[in-house]
C-alpha cells in the first residue's frame, strides 16, 4: 500500500503532525497525478 509507505517515511524522518500532513498531501498528489 503506497499510503502506508509514505506514512512510514513521514514518521521515520519527522514525527510532527505538520510533516505527517505534508507527506500525506504529497502522497495524495502523486497518486492523483
PQR file of N, CA, C, O and H, with PARSE charges and radii, in Angstrom:
ATOM      1  N   UNK A   1       0.843  -1.189   0.000 -0.4000 1.5000
ATOM      2  CA  UNK A   1       0.000   0.000   0.000 -0.0000 2.0000
ATOM      3  C   UNK A   1       0.883   1.246   0.000  0.5500 1.7000
ATOM      4  O   UNK A   1       1.721   1.430   0.883 -0.5500 1.4000
ATOM      5  N   UNK A   2       0.682   2.087  -0.995 -0.4000 1.5000
ATOM      6  CA  UNK A   2       1.558   3.239  -1.171 -0.0000 2.0000
ATOM      7  C   UNK A   2       1.407   4.242  -0.032  0.5500 1.7000
ATOM      8  O   UNK A   2       2.392   4.841   0.400 -0.5500 1.4000
ATOM      9  H   UNK A   2       0.002   1.938  -1.713  0.4000 1.0000
ATOM     10  N   UNK A   3       0.178   4.428   0.458 -0.4000 1.5000
ATOM     11  CA  UNK A   3      -0.042   5.390   1.536 -0.0000 2.0000
ATOM     12  C   UNK A   3       0.676   4.961   2.804  0.5500 1.7000
ATOM     13  O   UNK A   3       1.211   5.793   3.536 -0.5500 1.4000
ATOM     14  H   UNK A   3      -0.622   3.941   0.107  0.4000 1.0000
ATOM     15  N   UNK A   4       0.686   3.650   3.063 -0.4000 1.5000
ATOM     16  CA  UNK A   4       1.401   3.148   4.241 -0.0000 2.0000
ATOM     17  C   UNK A   4       2.892   3.413   4.118  0.5500 1.7000
ATOM     18  O   UNK A   4       3.543   3.738   5.111 -0.5500 1.4000
ATOM     19  H   UNK A   4       0.252   2.974   2.468  0.4000 1.0000
ATOM     20  N   UNK A   5       3.447   3.279   2.913 -0.4000 1.5000
ATOM     21  CA  UNK A   5       4.866   3.565   2.707 -0.0000 2.0000
ATOM     22  C   UNK A   5       5.162   5.016   3.062  0.5500 1.7000
ATOM     23  O   UNK A   5       6.122   5.308   3.775 -0.5500 1.4000
ATOM     24  H   UNK A   5       2.918   3.015   2.107  0.4000 1.0000
ATOM     25  N   UNK A   6       4.321   5.929   2.551 -0.4000 1.5000
ATOM     26  CA  UNK A   6       4.536   7.347   2.805 -0.0000 2.0000
ATOM     27  C   UNK A   6       4.399   7.665   4.283  0.5500 1.7000
ATOM     28  O   UNK A   6       5.144   8.478   4.831 -0.5500 1.4000
ATOM     29  H   UNK A   6       3.542   5.692   1.972  0.4000 1.0000
ATOM     30  N   UNK A   7       3.418   7.000   4.932 -0.4000 1.5000
ATOM     31  CA  UNK A   7       3.230   7.234   6.360 -0.0000 2.0000
ATOM     32  C   UNK A   7       4.459   6.775   7.137  0.5500 1.7000
ATOM     33  O   UNK A   7       4.883   7.437   8.085 -0.5500 1.4000
ATOM     34  H   UNK A   7       2.813   6.339   4.487  0.4000 1.0000
ATOM     35  N   UNK A   8       5.024   5.654   6.739 -0.4000 1.5000
ATOM     36  CA  UNK A   8       6.226   5.151   7.392 -0.0000 2.0000
ATOM     37  C   UNK A   8       7.394   6.103   7.211  0.5500 1.7000
ATOM     38  O   UNK A   8       8.156   6.347   8.147 -0.5500 1.4000
ATOM     39  H   UNK A   8       4.680   5.116   5.969  0.4000 1.0000
ATOM     40  N   UNK A   9       7.536   6.639   6.008 -0.4000 1.5000
ATOM     41  CA  UNK A   9       8.609   7.600   5.740 -0.0000 2.0000
ATOM     42  C   UNK A   9       8.418   8.850   6.596  0.5500 1.7000
ATOM     43  O   UNK A   9       9.374   9.356   7.184 -0.5500 1.4000
ATOM     44  H   UNK A   9       6.917   6.441   5.248  0.4000 1.0000
ATOM     45  N   UNK A  10       7.191   9.343   6.663 -0.4000 1.5000
ATOM     46  CA  UNK A  10       6.904  10.560   7.428 -0.0000 2.0000
ATOM     47  C   UNK A  10       7.231  10.369   8.898  0.5500 1.7000
ATOM     48  O   UNK A  10       7.849  11.232   9.521 -0.5500 1.4000
ATOM     49  H   UNK A  10       6.415   8.932   6.185  0.4000 1.0000
ATOM     50  N   UNK A  11       6.815   9.234   9.454 -0.4000 1.5000
ATOM     51  CA  UNK A  11       7.044   9.025  10.884 -0.0000 2.0000
ATOM     52  C   UNK A  11       8.510   8.739  11.166  0.5500 1.7000
ATOM     53  O   UNK A  11       9.016   9.069  12.239 -0.5500 1.4000
ATOM     54  H   UNK A  11       6.312   8.533   8.948  0.4000 1.0000
ATOM     55  N   UNK A  12       9.198   8.122  10.200 -0.4000 1.5000
ATOM     56  CA  UNK A  12      10.603   7.794  10.415 -0.0000 2.0000
ATOM     57  C   UNK A  12      11.456   9.067  10.458  0.5500 1.7000
ATOM     58  O   UNK A  12      12.343   9.190  11.303 -0.5500 1.4000
ATOM     59  H   UNK A  12       8.787   7.854   9.329  0.4000 1.0000
ATOM     60  N   UNK A  13      11.191  10.005   9.555 -0.4000 1.5000
ATOM     61  CA  UNK A  13      12.056  11.175   9.454 -0.0000 2.0000
ATOM     62  C   UNK A  13      11.660  12.311  10.384  0.5500 1.7000
ATOM     63  O   UNK A  13      12.522  13.045  10.866 -0.5500 1.4000
ATOM     64  H   UNK A  13      10.471   9.905   8.869  0.4000 1.0000
ATOM     65  N   UNK A  14      10.375  12.461  10.638 -0.4000 1.5000
ATOM     66  CA  UNK A  14       9.943  13.569  11.498 -0.0000 2.0000
ATOM     67  C   UNK A  14       8.569  13.260  12.050  0.5500 1.7000
ATOM     68  O   UNK A  14       7.625  13.040  11.291 -0.5500 1.4000
ATOM     69  H   UNK A  14       9.674  11.864  10.246  0.4000 1.0000
ATOM     70  N   UNK A  15       8.450  13.241  13.366 -0.4000 1.5000
ATOM     71  CA  UNK A  15       7.208  12.775  13.970 -0.0000 2.0000
ATOM     72  C   UNK A  15       6.227  13.900  14.266  0.5500 1.7000
ATOM     73  O   UNK A  15       5.283  13.705  15.031 -0.5500 1.4000
ATOM     74  H   UNK A  15       9.217  13.420  13.983  0.4000 1.0000
ATOM     75  N   UNK A  16       6.430  15.060  13.681 -0.4000 1.5000
ATOM     76  CA  UNK A  16       5.496  16.149  13.918 -0.0000 2.0000
ATOM     77  C   UNK A  16       4.272  16.015  13.023  0.5500 1.7000
ATOM     78  O   UNK A  16       4.341  15.445  11.934 -0.5500 1.4000
ATOM     79  H   UNK A  16       7.197  15.219  13.059  0.4000 1.0000
ATOM     80  N   UNK A  17       3.160  16.544  13.495 -0.4000 1.5000
ATOM     81  CA  UNK A  17       1.915  16.458  12.743 -0.0000 2.0000
ATOM     82  C   UNK A  17       2.034  17.196  11.414  0.5500 1.7000
ATOM     83  O   UNK A  17       1.450  16.784  10.412 -0.5500 1.4000
ATOM     84  H   UNK A  17       3.104  17.006  14.380  0.4000 1.0000
ATOM     85  N   UNK A  18       2.792  18.286  11.413 -0.4000 1.5000
ATOM     86  CA  UNK A  18       2.936  19.080  10.196 -0.0000 2.0000
ATOM     87  C   UNK A  18       3.609  18.266   9.099  0.5500 1.7000
ATOM     88  O   UNK A  18       3.160  18.266   7.953 -0.5500 1.4000
ATOM     89  H   UNK A  18       3.267  18.621  12.227  0.4000 1.0000
ATOM     90  N   UNK A  19       4.683  17.577   9.452 -0.4000 1.5000
ATOM     91  CA  UNK A  19       5.391  16.768   8.469 -0.0000 2.0000
ATOM     92  C   UNK A  19       4.514  15.623   7.990  0.5500 1.7000
ATOM     93  O   UNK A  19       4.516  15.284   6.806 -0.5500 1.4000
ATOM     94  H   UNK A  19       5.048  17.577  10.383  0.4000 1.0000
ATOM     95  N   UNK A  20       3.762  15.025   8.914 -0.4000 1.5000
ATOM     96  CA  UNK A  20       2.858  13.937   8.549 -0.0000 2.0000
ATOM     97  C   UNK A  20       1.837  14.436   7.535  0.5500 1.7000
ATOM     98  O   UNK A  20       1.588  13.782   6.523 -0.5500 1.4000
ATOM     99  H   UNK A  20       3.760  15.300   9.876  0.4000 1.0000
ATOM    100  N   UNK A  21       1.248  15.593   7.808 -0.4000 1.5000
ATOM    101  CA  UNK A  21       0.252  16.155   6.901 -0.0000 2.0000
ATOM    102  C   UNK A  21       0.869  16.464   5.541  0.5500 1.7000
ATOM    103  O   UNK A  21       0.247  16.221   4.507 -0.5500 1.4000
ATOM    104  H   UNK A  21       1.450  16.125   8.630  0.4000 1.0000
ATOM    105  N   UNK A  22       2.078  16.993   5.539 -0.4000 1.5000
ATOM    106  CA  UNK A  22       2.754  17.312   4.286 -0.0000 2.0000
ATOM    107  C   UNK A  22       3.008  16.045   3.482  0.5500 1.7000
ATOM    108  O   UNK A  22       2.821  16.030   2.265 -0.5500 1.4000
ATOM    109  H   UNK A  22       2.583  17.191   6.380  0.4000 1.0000
ATOM    110  N   UNK A  23       3.431  14.986   4.156 -0.4000 1.5000
ATOM    111  CA  UNK A  23       3.714  13.730   3.473 -0.0000 2.0000
ATOM    112  C   UNK A  23       2.436  13.140   2.893  0.5500 1.7000
ATOM    113  O   UNK A  23       2.438  12.628   1.773 -0.5500 1.4000
ATOM    114  H   UNK A  23       3.583  14.998   5.144  0.4000 1.0000
ATOM    115  N   UNK A  24       1.350  13.209   3.647 -0.4000 1.5000
ATOM    116  CA  UNK A  24       0.066  12.695   3.162 -0.0000 2.0000
ATOM    117  C   UNK A  24      -0.390  13.490   1.948  0.5500 1.7000
ATOM    118  O   UNK A  24      -0.873  12.918   0.970 -0.5500 1.4000
ATOM    119  H   UNK A  24       1.348  13.625   4.557  0.4000 1.0000
ATOM    120  N   UNK A  25      -0.238  14.806   2.009 -0.4000 1.5000
ATOM    121  CA  UNK A  25      -0.626  15.659   0.888 -0.0000 2.0000
ATOM    122  C   UNK A  25       0.204  15.332  -0.344  0.5500 1.7000
ATOM    123  O   UNK A  25      -0.329  15.214  -1.447 -0.5500 1.4000
ATOM    124  H   UNK A  25       0.154  15.271   2.803  0.4000 1.0000
ATOM    125  N   UNK A  26       1.507  15.188  -0.152 -0.4000 1.5000
ATOM    126  CA  UNK A  26       2.398  14.862  -1.258 -0.0000 2.0000
ATOM    127  C   UNK A  26       2.034  13.512  -1.862  0.5500 1.7000
ATOM    128  O   UNK A  26       1.976  13.365  -3.083 -0.5500 1.4000
ATOM    129  H   UNK A  26       1.940  15.284   0.744  0.4000 1.0000
ATOM    130  N   UNK A  27       1.791  12.532  -1.007 -0.4000 1.5000
ATOM    131  CA  UNK A  27       1.433  11.199  -1.483 -0.0000 2.0000
ATOM    132  C   UNK A  27       0.133  11.255  -2.278  0.5500 1.7000
ATOM    133  O   UNK A  27       0.008  10.605  -3.316 -0.5500 1.4000
ATOM    134  H   UNK A  27       1.838  12.651  -0.016  0.4000 1.0000
ATOM    135  N   UNK A  28      -0.833  12.031  -1.792 -0.4000 1.5000
ATOM    136  CA  UNK A  28      -2.113  12.150  -2.480 -0.0000 2.0000
ATOM    137  C   UNK A  28      -1.930  12.783  -3.854  0.5500 1.7000
ATOM    138  O   UNK A  28      -2.521  12.332  -4.835 -0.5500 1.4000
ATOM    139  H   UNK A  28      -0.731  12.559  -0.948  0.4000 1.0000
ATOM    140  N   UNK A  29      -1.112  13.824  -3.920 -0.4000 1.5000
ATOM    141  CA  UNK A  29      -0.859  14.483  -5.200 -0.0000 2.0000
ATOM    142  C   UNK A  29      -0.218  13.516  -6.188  0.5500 1.7000
ATOM    143  O   UNK A  29      -0.595  13.475  -7.359 -0.5500 1.4000
ATOM    144  H   UNK A  29      -0.631  14.190  -3.123  0.4000 1.0000
ATOM    145  N   UNK A  30       0.750  12.739  -5.714 -0.4000 1.5000
ATOM    146  CA  UNK A  30       1.430  11.793  -6.594 -0.0000 2.0000
ATOM    147  C   UNK A  30       0.478  10.709  -7.070  0.5500 1.7000
ATOM    148  O   UNK A  30       0.552  10.272  -8.218 -0.5500 1.4000
ATOM    149  H   UNK A  30       1.056  12.772  -4.762  0.4000 1.0000
ATOM    150  N   UNK A  31      -0.418  10.275  -6.188 -0.4000 1.5000
ATOM    151  CA  UNK A  31      -1.367   9.222  -6.573 -0.0000 2.0000
ATOM    152  C   UNK A  31      -2.376   9.736  -7.596  0.5500 1.7000
ATOM    153  O   UNK A  31      -2.813   8.987  -8.470 -0.5500 1.4000
ATOM    154  H   UNK A  31      -0.479  10.630  -5.256  0.4000 1.0000
ATOM    155  N   UNK A  32      -2.746  11.011  -7.489 -0.4000 1.5000
ATOM    156  CA  UNK A  32      -3.741  11.573  -8.403 -0.0000 2.0000
ATOM    157  C   UNK A  32      -3.112  12.090  -9.697  0.5500 1.7000
ATOM    158  O   UNK A  32      -3.810  12.278 -10.693 -0.5500 1.4000
ATOM    159  H   UNK A  32      -2.391  11.620  -6.779  0.4000 1.0000
ATOM    160  N   UNK A  33      -1.804  12.317  -9.688 -0.4000 1.5000
ATOM    161  CA  UNK A  33      -1.127  12.888 -10.856 -0.0000 2.0000
ATOM    162  C   UNK A  33      -1.247  11.963 -12.061  0.5500 1.7000
ATOM    163  O   UNK A  33      -0.736  12.280 -13.136 -0.5500 1.4000
ATOM    164  H   UNK A  33      -1.237  12.163  -8.879  0.4000 1.0000
TER
END
